[in-house]
Amino acid sequence: MVLRIYRLTVYRDTTMTTLVFQVLLSLADAPRHGYAIIQDVSERTDGEVRLTASTLYDALARLVDQRFIAPLEPPADNPDSRRRYYQLTRAGRDALETEARRLARVVAMAKEKKVLR
């Protein structure tokens, strides 16, 4: 099965890296700047996923190129104009949902095999 997402083609068996999944998940509820993404991922994963600034900004550039996220103008009340904010696009939300469903199926399989309870 092939899902068409705008001009991108996502194949059903294509998996997303943990880094990309966590970045997109971080942007699912609100736009954030890079450091806020790093903090959000660290908090949600209890420090299990650690992002460095260079790794994150490389990933953000790729995700912008893929049109999964888009840069935003900083809010007017932003005290630091150097911060770049990003938001999830429709294509990014679709890709995130597809990967979350895939992960849910994997968890269901593990439960069925009694690997998880």
PyMOL CGO cylinders between C-alpha atoms (Angstrom):
from pymol import cmd
from pymol.cgo import CYLINDER

trace = [
    CYLINDER, 0.00, 0.00, 0.00, 1.34, 3.44, -0.94, 0.3, 1, 1, 1, 1, 1, 1,
    CYLINDER, 1.34, 3.44, -0.94, 0.04, 6.59, 0.72, 0.3, 1, 1, 1, 1, 1, 1,
    CYLINDER, 0.04, 6.59, 0.72, 0.36, 9.80, -1.26, 0.3, 1, 1, 1, 1, 1, 1,
    CYLINDER, 0.36, 9.80, -1.26, 1.08, 12.80, 0.91, 0.3, 1, 1, 1, 1, 1, 1,
    CYLINDER, 1.08, 12.80, 0.91, 1.22, 15.95, -1.19, 0.3, 1, 1, 1, 1, 1, 1,
    CYLINDER, 1.22, 15.95, -1.19, 4.25, 15.50, -3.44, 0.3, 1, 1, 1, 1, 1, 1,
    CYLINDER, 4.25, 15.50, -3.44, 5.85, 12.97, -1.10, 0.3, 1, 1, 1, 1, 1, 1,
    CYLINDER, 5.85, 12.97, -1.10, 5.37, 9.23, -1.27, 0.3, 1, 1, 1, 1, 1, 1,
    CYLINDER, 5.37, 9.23, -1.27, 5.49, 7.33, 2.00, 0.3, 1, 1, 1, 1, 1, 1,
    CYLINDER, 5.49, 7.33, 2.00, 5.68, 3.58, 1.68, 0.3, 1, 1, 1, 1, 1, 1,
    CYLINDER, 5.68, 3.58, 1.68, 3.93, 1.57, 4.34, 0.3, 1, 1, 1, 1, 1, 1,
    CYLINDER, 3.93, 1.57, 4.34, 7.11, -0.28, 5.32, 0.3, 1, 1, 1, 1, 1, 1,
    CYLINDER, 7.11, -0.28, 5.32, 9.16, 2.91, 5.66, 0.3, 1, 1, 1, 1, 1, 1,
    CYLINDER, 9.16, 2.91, 5.66, 10.04, 3.58, 9.26, 0.3, 1, 1, 1, 1, 1, 1,
    CYLINDER, 10.04, 3.58, 9.26, 10.99, 6.83, 10.86, 0.3, 1, 1, 1, 1, 1, 1,
    CYLINDER, 10.99, 6.83, 10.86, 14.04, 7.28, 13.05, 0.3, 1, 1, 1, 1, 1, 1,
    CYLINDER, 14.04, 7.28, 13.05, 13.47, 7.83, 16.75, 0.3, 1, 1, 1, 1, 1, 1,
    CYLINDER, 13.47, 7.83, 16.75, 14.95, 11.31, 16.40, 0.3, 1, 1, 1, 1, 1, 1,
    CYLINDER, 14.95, 11.31, 16.40, 12.55, 12.34, 13.64, 0.3, 1, 1, 1, 1, 1, 1,
    CYLINDER, 12.55, 12.34, 13.64, 9.56, 10.79, 15.41, 0.3, 1, 1, 1, 1, 1, 1,
    CYLINDER, 9.56, 10.79, 15.41, 10.38, 12.62, 18.64, 0.3, 1, 1, 1, 1, 1, 1,
    CYLINDER, 10.38, 12.62, 18.64, 10.91, 15.97, 16.90, 0.3, 1, 1, 1, 1, 1, 1,
    CYLINDER, 10.91, 15.97, 16.90, 7.61, 15.69, 15.04, 0.3, 1, 1, 1, 1, 1, 1,
    CYLINDER, 7.61, 15.69, 15.04, 5.87, 14.55, 18.22, 0.3, 1, 1, 1, 1, 1, 1,
    CYLINDER, 5.87, 14.55, 18.22, 7.27, 17.57, 20.03, 0.3, 1, 1, 1, 1, 1, 1,
    CYLINDER, 7.27, 17.57, 20.03, 5.67, 19.86, 17.45, 0.3, 1, 1, 1, 1, 1, 1,
    CYLINDER, 5.67, 19.86, 17.45, 2.32, 18.02, 17.43, 0.3, 1, 1, 1, 1, 1, 1,
    CYLINDER, 2.32, 18.02, 17.43, 0.67, 20.23, 20.05, 0.3, 1, 1, 1, 1, 1, 1,
    CYLINDER, 0.67, 20.23, 20.05, 2.38, 23.59, 19.52, 0.3, 1, 1, 1, 1, 1, 1,
    CYLINDER, 2.38, 23.59, 19.52, 5.11, 25.37, 17.56, 0.3, 1, 1, 1, 1, 1, 1,
    CYLINDER, 5.11, 25.37, 17.56, 8.48, 25.39, 19.36, 0.3, 1, 1, 1, 1, 1, 1,
    CYLINDER, 8.48, 25.39, 19.36, 11.99, 26.70, 18.93, 0.3, 1, 1, 1, 1, 1, 1,
    CYLINDER, 11.99, 26.70, 18.93, 14.99, 24.36, 18.85, 0.3, 1, 1, 1, 1, 1, 1,
    CYLINDER, 14.99, 24.36, 18.85, 15.94, 24.50, 22.51, 0.3, 1, 1, 1, 1, 1, 1,
    CYLINDER, 15.94, 24.50, 22.51, 12.30, 23.95, 23.54, 0.3, 1, 1, 1, 1, 1, 1,
    CYLINDER, 12.30, 23.95, 23.54, 12.22, 20.86, 21.29, 0.3, 1, 1, 1, 1, 1, 1,
    CYLINDER, 12.22, 20.86, 21.29, 15.37, 19.52, 22.98, 0.3, 1, 1, 1, 1, 1, 1,
    CYLINDER, 15.37, 19.52, 22.98, 13.81, 20.10, 26.43, 0.3, 1, 1, 1, 1, 1, 1,
    CYLINDER, 13.81, 20.10, 26.43, 10.45, 18.59, 25.46, 0.3, 1, 1, 1, 1, 1, 1,
    CYLINDER, 10.45, 18.59, 25.46, 12.01, 15.43, 24.03, 0.3, 1, 1, 1, 1, 1, 1,
    CYLINDER, 12.01, 15.43, 24.03, 14.25, 15.02, 27.06, 0.3, 1, 1, 1, 1, 1, 1,
    CYLINDER, 14.25, 15.02, 27.06, 11.35, 15.46, 29.49, 0.3, 1, 1, 1, 1, 1, 1,
    CYLINDER, 11.35, 15.46, 29.49, 8.94, 13.15, 27.64, 0.3, 1, 1, 1, 1, 1, 1,
    CYLINDER, 8.94, 13.15, 27.64, 11.53, 10.38, 27.29, 0.3, 1, 1, 1, 1, 1, 1,
    CYLINDER, 11.53, 10.38, 27.29, 12.95, 10.81, 30.80, 0.3, 1, 1, 1, 1, 1, 1,
    CYLINDER, 12.95, 10.81, 30.80, 16.33, 11.60, 29.23, 0.3, 1, 1, 1, 1, 1, 1,
    CYLINDER, 16.33, 11.60, 29.23, 16.35, 8.41, 27.17, 0.3, 1, 1, 1, 1, 1, 1,
    CYLINDER, 16.35, 8.41, 27.17, 16.53, 10.42, 23.93, 0.3, 1, 1, 1, 1, 1, 1,
    CYLINDER, 16.53, 10.42, 23.93, 19.15, 13.15, 24.08, 0.3, 1, 1, 1, 1, 1, 1,
    CYLINDER, 19.15, 13.15, 24.08, 19.44, 15.65, 21.30, 0.3, 1, 1, 1, 1, 1, 1,
    CYLINDER, 19.44, 15.65, 21.30, 22.45, 17.85, 20.73, 0.3, 1, 1, 1, 1, 1, 1,
    CYLINDER, 22.45, 17.85, 20.73, 21.96, 21.20, 19.05, 0.3, 1, 1, 1, 1, 1, 1,
    CYLINDER, 21.96, 21.20, 19.05, 23.88, 20.15, 15.94, 0.3, 1, 1, 1, 1, 1, 1,
    CYLINDER, 23.88, 20.15, 15.94, 21.92, 16.88, 15.56, 0.3, 1, 1, 1, 1, 1, 1,
    CYLINDER, 21.92, 16.88, 15.56, 18.63, 18.69, 16.06, 0.3, 1, 1, 1, 1, 1, 1,
    CYLINDER, 18.63, 18.69, 16.06, 19.36, 21.50, 13.61, 0.3, 1, 1, 1, 1, 1, 1,
    CYLINDER, 19.36, 21.50, 13.61, 20.48, 19.02, 10.93, 0.3, 1, 1, 1, 1, 1, 1,
    CYLINDER, 20.48, 19.02, 10.93, 17.22, 17.12, 11.46, 0.3, 1, 1, 1, 1, 1, 1,
    CYLINDER, 17.22, 17.12, 11.46, 15.16, 20.33, 11.37, 0.3, 1, 1, 1, 1, 1, 1,
    CYLINDER, 15.16, 20.33, 11.37, 16.75, 21.33, 8.05, 0.3, 1, 1, 1, 1, 1, 1,
    CYLINDER, 16.75, 21.33, 8.05, 15.91, 17.91, 6.56, 0.3, 1, 1, 1, 1, 1, 1,
    CYLINDER, 15.91, 17.91, 6.56, 12.35, 18.06, 7.89, 0.3, 1, 1, 1, 1, 1, 1,
    CYLINDER, 12.35, 18.06, 7.89, 11.87, 21.53, 6.38, 0.3, 1, 1, 1, 1, 1, 1,
    CYLINDER, 11.87, 21.53, 6.38, 13.20, 20.21, 3.03, 0.3, 1, 1, 1, 1, 1, 1,
    CYLINDER, 13.20, 20.21, 3.03, 10.75, 17.29, 3.27, 0.3, 1, 1, 1, 1, 1, 1,
    CYLINDER, 10.75, 17.29, 3.27, 7.97, 19.77, 4.11, 0.3, 1, 1, 1, 1, 1, 1,
    CYLINDER, 7.97, 19.77, 4.11, 7.15, 17.93, 7.33, 0.3, 1, 1, 1, 1, 1, 1,
    CYLINDER, 7.15, 17.93, 7.33, 7.73, 21.13, 9.31, 0.3, 1, 1, 1, 1, 1, 1,
    CYLINDER, 7.73, 21.13, 9.31, 7.77, 24.81, 8.44, 0.3, 1, 1, 1, 1, 1, 1,
    CYLINDER, 7.77, 24.81, 8.44, 9.62, 27.73, 10.05, 0.3, 1, 1, 1, 1, 1, 1,
    CYLINDER, 9.62, 27.73, 10.05, 7.48, 30.40, 11.67, 0.3, 1, 1, 1, 1, 1, 1,
    CYLINDER, 7.48, 30.40, 11.67, 8.01, 34.04, 12.42, 0.3, 1, 1, 1, 1, 1, 1,
    CYLINDER, 8.01, 34.04, 12.42, 8.92, 34.38, 16.11, 0.3, 1, 1, 1, 1, 1, 1,
    CYLINDER, 8.92, 34.38, 16.11, 6.08, 35.57, 18.36, 0.3, 1, 1, 1, 1, 1, 1,
    CYLINDER, 6.08, 35.57, 18.36, 5.98, 39.32, 19.01, 0.3, 1, 1, 1, 1, 1, 1,
    CYLINDER, 5.98, 39.32, 19.01, 6.68, 38.78, 22.71, 0.3, 1, 1, 1, 1, 1, 1,
    CYLINDER, 6.68, 38.78, 22.71, 9.77, 36.67, 21.94, 0.3, 1, 1, 1, 1, 1, 1,
    CYLINDER, 9.77, 36.67, 21.94, 12.66, 38.01, 24.03, 0.3, 1, 1, 1, 1, 1, 1,
    CYLINDER, 12.66, 38.01, 24.03, 15.28, 36.41, 21.78, 0.3, 1, 1, 1, 1, 1, 1,
    CYLINDER, 15.28, 36.41, 21.78, 14.86, 37.20, 18.09, 0.3, 1, 1, 1, 1, 1, 1,
    CYLINDER, 14.86, 37.20, 18.09, 17.56, 34.65, 17.19, 0.3, 1, 1, 1, 1, 1, 1,
    CYLINDER, 17.56, 34.65, 17.19, 15.26, 31.75, 18.07, 0.3, 1, 1, 1, 1, 1, 1,
    CYLINDER, 15.26, 31.75, 18.07, 13.66, 30.08, 15.08, 0.3, 1, 1, 1, 1, 1, 1,
    CYLINDER, 13.66, 30.08, 15.08, 10.25, 28.55, 15.64, 0.3, 1, 1, 1, 1, 1, 1,
    CYLINDER, 10.25, 28.55, 15.64, 8.91, 25.54, 13.75, 0.3, 1, 1, 1, 1, 1, 1,
    CYLINDER, 8.91, 25.54, 13.75, 5.45, 24.11, 13.27, 0.3, 1, 1, 1, 1, 1, 1,
    CYLINDER, 5.45, 24.11, 13.27, 4.19, 20.76, 12.04, 0.3, 1, 1, 1, 1, 1, 1,
    CYLINDER, 4.19, 20.76, 12.04, 2.71, 20.78, 8.54, 0.3, 1, 1, 1, 1, 1, 1,
    CYLINDER, 2.71, 20.78, 8.54, -0.19, 18.65, 7.33, 0.3, 1, 1, 1, 1, 1, 1,
    CYLINDER, -0.19, 18.65, 7.33, 2.31, 16.31, 5.62, 0.3, 1, 1, 1, 1, 1, 1,
    CYLINDER, 2.31, 16.31, 5.62, 4.32, 16.10, 8.85, 0.3, 1, 1, 1, 1, 1, 1,
    CYLINDER, 4.32, 16.10, 8.85, 1.21, 15.31, 10.90, 0.3, 1, 1, 1, 1, 1, 1,
    CYLINDER, 1.21, 15.31, 10.90, 0.21, 12.61, 8.39, 0.3, 1, 1, 1, 1, 1, 1,
    CYLINDER, 0.21, 12.61, 8.39, 3.70, 11.06, 8.52, 0.3, 1, 1, 1, 1, 1, 1,
    CYLINDER, 3.70, 11.06, 8.52, 3.70, 11.22, 12.33, 0.3, 1, 1, 1, 1, 1, 1,
    CYLINDER, 3.70, 11.22, 12.33, 0.28, 9.55, 12.50, 0.3, 1, 1, 1, 1, 1, 1,
    CYLINDER, 0.28, 9.55, 12.50, 1.36, 6.84, 10.06, 0.3, 1, 1, 1, 1, 1, 1,
    CYLINDER, 1.36, 6.84, 10.06, 4.44, 6.07, 12.17, 0.3, 1, 1, 1, 1, 1, 1,
    CYLINDER, 4.44, 6.07, 12.17, 2.45, 6.15, 15.45, 0.3, 1, 1, 1, 1, 1, 1,
    CYLINDER, 2.45, 6.15, 15.45, -0.02, 3.64, 13.98, 0.3, 1, 1, 1, 1, 1, 1,
    CYLINDER, -0.02, 3.64, 13.98, 2.88, 1.43, 12.86, 0.3, 1, 1, 1, 1, 1, 1,
    CYLINDER, 2.88, 1.43, 12.86, 4.35, 1.55, 16.36, 0.3, 1, 1, 1, 1, 1, 1,
    CYLINDER, 4.35, 1.55, 16.36, 0.96, 0.73, 17.88, 0.3, 1, 1, 1, 1, 1, 1,
    CYLINDER, 0.96, 0.73, 17.88, 0.78, -2.35, 15.63, 0.3, 1, 1, 1, 1, 1, 1,
    CYLINDER, 0.78, -2.35, 15.63, 4.28, -3.38, 16.75, 0.3, 1, 1, 1, 1, 1, 1,
    CYLINDER, 4.28, -3.38, 16.75, 3.25, -3.05, 20.41, 0.3, 1, 1, 1, 1, 1, 1,
    CYLINDER, 3.25, -3.05, 20.41, 0.09, -5.08, 19.74, 0.3, 1, 1, 1, 1, 1, 1,
    CYLINDER, 0.09, -5.08, 19.74, 2.23, -7.84, 18.17, 0.3, 1, 1, 1, 1, 1, 1,
    CYLINDER, 2.23, -7.84, 18.17, 4.57, -7.84, 21.17, 0.3, 1, 1, 1, 1, 1, 1,
    CYLINDER, 4.57, -7.84, 21.17, 1.57, -8.15, 23.51, 0.3, 1, 1, 1, 1, 1, 1,
    CYLINDER, 1.57, -8.15, 23.51, 0.12, -10.96, 21.42, 0.3, 1, 1, 1, 1, 1, 1,
    CYLINDER, 0.12, -10.96, 21.42, 3.42, -12.83, 21.74, 0.3, 1, 1, 1, 1, 1, 1,
    CYLINDER, 3.42, -12.83, 21.74, 3.45, -12.06, 25.47, 0.3, 1, 1, 1, 1, 1, 1,
    CYLINDER, 3.45, -12.06, 25.47, 6.61, -10.00, 25.22, 0.3, 1, 1, 1, 1, 1, 1,
    CYLINDER, 6.61, -10.00, 25.22, 4.69, -7.11, 26.78, 0.3, 1, 1, 1, 1, 1, 1,
    CYLINDER, 4.69, -7.11, 26.78, 1.70, -7.23, 29.10, 0.3, 1, 1, 1, 1, 1, 1,
]
cmd.load_cgo(trace, "trace")
